[in-house]
């Protein structure tokens, strides 16, 4: 958001934000601490002519910003506004790995993970791997509250019979260790 109070047709008014009137800019940035370059950006000009998109605004923003990355197998990270199963599958099919926090009520998120209200203790986690896209994993873990993530960055090896599961299977994965400083 770029603060702007002048006259402009694509200025946004967001009453819940600290900057109420601003220009909304979508950016793809480099995550290397030494460089932190802005690689590509789009200025949000409001709804298009049709007004309604097939997969939503977040899907369209990420796919347009990542078009130049197709086939290069870069890693892209985004937050829960953008993350969806359909977006992850599209990026993976185009040669881009991705990960992002996800809202549990999103379409395509595993039903059994949606029903988990409270895990036992901080650090507990549950993971499911999609049978449609072997590289897509859904993970929830307990921090102060439940955190949900969709990712195509890793391919866990499954144990057992994957035909026994309809949409998501339960892979056996070595738990990542936590480093306390």
C-alpha angles and dihedrals in degrees: 000000000000112000112240130160100174128097115291131143095223097045111129127222113209110171095187094056127085089238102053100185118036149128111264114225126184113209138189108205136183114250099208106117094219095055111022091181124180101232102180139352141186126201112222107237097181130260116343124240093278093044094205124075127202098236102017139261096286092054092050093047095052095043092050093047092047099046093102090053096059113131094007096096095225120164116247124190128193141161133256095277090069104029119106136144091244092054093048092051092048093050092047091050088053094050101260122122116214145180135182146154111265138202109246093226093062118123111261096026109130112270095220090055091049090058095054105105102171130008119212103253143354110284096030114131143184125202135192130186121211117242089205095057112022093203096055115097130179116205133181124185136174117248115146084318134002114293119199124201135181116200142173093183098098136036110214117203111240126223123206133019112328091191088070091070125069106207108348131031132203110245124197106235131173107246116247112242124241122230117213115200 
